[in-house]
Amino acid sequence: MSTDFTPVAHVEQVSYQARASATVLRLATSDAGPHGTALSGLRLGTSTARVDTDEEPRSSASAVQVTGPPGVPPAAVSRSAGEHDEESGTMTRTSSGADLEMLTLGGGRLTANAQWVEHAEPAVLSSALARPGELVLHPEDSPLMQVWRGSQTRTQTQLVAVPGQPTLGMRSTARAELTAITLFRGAPTELTVRFLTAPSLVAVAAGTDRTDVRYRPPVVAVTATHGRSYRLDSVGETIEVPLAGPGCCDGGGLLRISLGAVRERTGHTSVDATASAVRLQVLGADGAGRLLDATVGDLDVSARVPMGGLDGPCRACADDPPVDAGSAGGRGAEPAAPSTNVASPPVEPTERVEPSPVPSSEEPSADPTLPLTGTSLSLLAAIGLALIGIGWIVMRAARRSGR
């Protein structure tokens, strides 16, 4: 028996991770009405994207319409991919609504996408979209809060080229696209918060000093039924709007609206960041406590890569330009948002178009390496025929002299 063994090359597994999560609305506490406690902890429109090379599945994504209150029918969608390609690809689900004693929820749309590639190369590995229906909270007889239809969250994890370095980085993106929120609808204290721009949070782990976090706060416009209007567009900015009248905290109640700041921890190989885009607090009269405490646009991202970044296939000799890392450097710019369907649609075949002929009025190229055509070719042919004729005459004269 032969004892020879063929050596097997050991390929070291390169580890990297990323996670992104976004929620339209998170209700921390609610003391309004008999059902206020049941509403505490409600989360509306949560999307999550994740990748981890050290665990199976390697890539996963999920979208959930609402969690928290009892009696709300579960509505969620998830996808995952890895070495065995468990449930890769895209899944979209249309969720039904709910009409409960404490809330009314319209139907929504949920999408999750997960892919896996064996080698590091610029690619979207996971993404999710959660677009819940309109939500109306009415713990008492009158509406307390209405989240308008059209709000949604998007999350994505992606391997990207980092400008200025030959290796890849890991990008994690969380974004909340919000429409408007109305408080105390139909009451004299009715107030609407409109979101003019979407908050977004992007983290790029590059394995170098190019690791970065970028946060874009929302721009918010507030209008009240009594005609006053406000605008918030800077991190940390806070306004307080007095409230009075039936249905809300008679005598000294107010609404406090503030734009939250990003909290981050960044090194060369890892980055973690969270941001609560907008905080809404409805405070009652003196001694009445807090009627509502909610966060709109909860964003959470993280990413990790080895020191120096990730070596993609033939990165040093690639002819193609690097994939635009978008949010890899600097602060304040908006990241590119994933498409509504999260996964890019397949490319349709296109009809091949033949190149147009060069108009006859254009002059031919003067490049000496190109073949001569047209008039130059006719002249050469005439010279060749003349040489053949001269040669024939010379040959006949030689034969006659030989006789």
C-alpha positions, 0 to 999 in steps of 0.5 A, spaced: 500 500 500 502 506 498 504 511 503 504 517 499 499 523 500 498 529 496 499 535 500 492 539 501 493 547 501 490 550 507 486 556 505 485 560 511 478 563 512 478 570 512 472 573 517 468 579 516 461 581 519 456 587 518 449 588 521 444 594 519 437 595 523 432 600 522 425 601 525 420 606 523 417 607 530 419 605 537 414 606 542 418 606 549 412 608 554 405 610 553 401 612 559 395 614 555 388 610 557 387 603 559 391 600 553 397 604 554 401 599 557 400 594 552 402 599 547 409 600 550 415 596 546 411 597 540 416 597 534 413 598 527 416 597 520 423 593 522 428 591 517 434 587 518 440 585 514 446 581 516 453 578 514 457 573 518 463 569 515 464 565 522 456 563 522 451 559 518 447 562 515 453 567 512 448 572 510 441 573 512 435 578 512 428 580 515 423 585 515 417 585 520 411 589 520 409 590 527 411 587 534 409 588 541 402 589 542 398 582 543 393 580 538 397 583 532 397 578 527 405 576 525 407 578 519 414 577 517 419 575 511 426 572 511 431 570 507 438 566 508 444 564 504 451 560 506 455 554 504 449 550 502 445 556 499 439 555 504 434 560 502 438 565 498 435 570 493 429 575 494 422 574 497 416 579 498 410 578 502 404 583 502 402 583 509 395 584 512 392 589 517 389 589 523 383 592 527 384 592 534 381 596 540 388 599 541 390 600 534 389 600 527 394 598 522 393 597 514 396 592 510 404 593 508 409 590 504 415 586 506 422 584 502 428 580 504 434 578 500 440 574 502 446 572 497 453 569 498 459 569 494 465 564 496 470 570 495 470 577 497 468 581 491 464 588 491 457 585 492 450 586 496 450 580 501 443 582 504 438 587 504 431 588 507 425 593 506 419 594 511 414 598 509 408 597 514 401 600 513 398 606 516 398 606 524 393 609 528 394 608 536 387 610 540 388 607 547 382 611 549 376 613 545 380 619 540 386 617 536 393 619 540 398 618 534 397 616 527 403 614 522 402 616 515 402 611 510 408 610 506 413 610 511 419 605 510 425 602 512 431 600 508 437 596 510 443 593 507 450 590 508 455 590 502 462 589 500 465 595 497 471 598 494 474 603 498 477 609 494 485 610 496 486 602 498 487 596 493 483 592 498 475 591 500 471 594 505 465 592 509 459 597 508 453 597 513 447 602 511 440 603 515 435 608 512 428 610 515 424 614 509 418 617 513 412 621 511 409 624 517 406 623 524 400 626 526 398 627 534 391 628 537 388 628 530 381 631 530 382 635 537 384 642 538 391 640 539 392 636 533 399 637 530 403 634 525 410 632 524 413 632 517 419 629 515 422 633 509 429 628 508 430 621 510 435 620 516 440 615 514 446 612 518 452 608 514 458 605 517 464 602 512 470 598 516 476 598 511 481 595 515 485 602 515 484 609 517 479 610 512 474 606 516 468 611 517 461 613 520 456 618 516 450 620 519 445 624 516 439 627 520 432 628 518 429 635 516 423 636 520 417 641 519 412 641 525 405 645 524 399 645 529 392 647 528 393 654 531 397 656 525 404 655 529 410 652 525 417 650 526 423 647 523 428 642 525 434 641 521 440 640 526 443 634 530 441 636 538 436 641 536 429 641 540 423 645 540 417 644 545 410 646 543 405 648 548 398 643 548 392 645 551 384 643 550 380 636 550 384 630 549 390 632 552 393 634 558 389 640 560 393 645 563 400 646 561 401 639 557 407 640 551 410 636 546 417 636 546 421 634 539 428 633 538 433 630 533 438 625 536 445 625 535 449 619 533 453 615 538 459 611 535 465 607 536 470 606 531 477 603 530 481 601 523 478 594 523 471 595 526 465 600 527 459 601 531 454 606 531 447 608 533 442 614 532 435 615 534 433 620 529 427 623 532 424 623 539 417 625 541 415 626 548 408 628 550 408 631 557 402 632 561 400 637 566 404 638 572 404 631 576 401 627 570 407 624 568 409 622 561 403 620 556 408 618 550 415 617 549 417 615 542 423 614 537 422 615 530 427 612 525 431 608 530 438 606 526 443 601 528 449 599 524 456 595 525 461 592 520 468 588 522 474 586 517 481 584 518 487 589 519 488 592 512 481 590 509 479 584 504 483 581 498 478 580 493 480 576 487 485 579 482 484 586 485 491 588 483 490 586 476 483 588 475 482 593 469 475 594 471 474 601 475 472 600 483 465 600 485 463 606 488 464 606 495 459 612 496 459 613 503 466 611 505 469 617 506 467 624 510 461 626 513 454 628 511 453 625 504 447 621 503 448 614 502 445 610 496 439 607 498 437 600 496 431 599 490 424 598 493 425 591 491 431 590 494 434 585 490 436 588 483 432 586 477 435 581 472 437 585 466 433 584 460 436 582 453 437 587 449 437 588 441 444 588 438 445 594 434 450 594 428 455 600 428 453 606 423 457 606 417 462 612 416 459 617 411 462 618 404 464 625 405 469 623 411 476 623 409 479 616 410 484 615 416 491 617 414 494 612 419 500 609 414 499 602 417 492 601 414 491 598 407 490 603 401 483 603 398 480 607 393 484 611 388 491 608 391 489 601 389 487 603 382 494 606 381 498 600 383 494 595 379 495 600 373 503 600 375 503 592 375 500 591 369 505 596 365 510 592 368 508 585 366 507 588 359 514 591 359 517 584 361 513 580 356 516 585 350 523 584 353 522 576 353 520 576 346 526 580 344 531 576 347 528 570 344 528 573 337 536 575 338 537 568 340 535 565 333 
